[in-house]
């Protein structure tokens, strides 16, 4: 027979084991989950709900906010999508977005990284130069568009100034040229976005251990090779963050185009956001909703596989 003391010790040990057990997975970080509940509900009912509403009513022929059953007499299936892809205006918009987005991404990252590398050399008046390069990002795209419209206007901008200085044959009328106007938007976009990328890259470069630079100098490794083989791979999270911010800004480009070119000359500088806005609020609601869905799906095709690859690789 076990003594009373042994029984007491056994009961105490069981209690200690029970108290040492981790809480159920459902109740872990209960306070944090409770605090996130309003945001989760907002995402479910507002964000996801609006996406579903947009998809459903893009399958109708409603020209205004619908008040009838979407699957009643107004239901037309994929008709709005067929009309969308047959529209030359939408094709021009997508082409312009692809050209603008590709060139803007390349130049913003290349110029921003080069500026960050130069700023990382402990130059004099670094704070002044950093403020100057970052200042354009503090401006709204409307201001940026108006300023660059004045600069590139052939009547009184850069072309007029150069001709007044004696270069009578100087011509820079891209903003009035149907074939070149999208590149003026690239110039303005790069001018505004480069400072942000520079600041992010500079913060990443300042986080690189000095021992890496000392070791590369001792081993006689060229500085450019150190950047390419060691530093840039270390800055991968910074590049990803900058890519997400810049790409999101490119996809929703609207105010820059409206302020700078108004979508012209003609339809030569139309963007998908302009198409969506004008059809949703002026011409044909369901056509604008269909364009919104196409743009959402296009972004999802790019973002979702990347997210699975990025976060899935971290878990493994």
Number of C-alpha atoms within 10 A of each C-alpha: 4 6 7 9 8 11 11 10 11 12 11 12 12 11 11 11 10 10 10 9 8 9 10 7 8 8 10 11 10 11 9 9 13 11 10 12 11 11 11 13 12 13 13 12 12 12 12 13 12 13 15 13 13 17 16 17 24 27 22 26 20 19 16 13 12 14 7 10 11 18 13 9 10 15 17 16 15 13 15 21 20 11 13 18 13 11 12 12 18 21 16 17 21 17 17 21 22 15 13 24 19 14 16 25 20 12 18 25 22 15 17 24 23 15 21 23 17 13 20 15 9 9 10 9 9 14 10 10 14 17 12 11 19 20 14 21 17 11 11 12 22 15 15 20 23 17 14 21 19 14 17 20 17 18 12 11 16 18 20 19 15 15 13 10 8 9 12 11 9 13 13 16 17 16 24 17 14 14 12 14 21 24 18 23 23 20 15 22 28 22 20 21 25 25 26 22 27 26 21 18 25 22 15 19 21 12 11 14 10 9 9 13 17 11 11 15 13 9 9 9 12 10 11 10 11 15 16 11 10 15 18 17 12 16 18 12 12 18 19 12 12 21 16 12 14 20 16 12 14 18 18 14 20 21 17 21 24 19 18 26 23 18 21 18 15 10 15 22 30 27 28 25 22 22 19 23 17 14 19 21 13 12 14 18 24 27 27 28 26 28 25 22 18 17 18 13 12 11 14 13 11 10 13 11 10 12 12 11 11 12 10 10 9 8 6 5
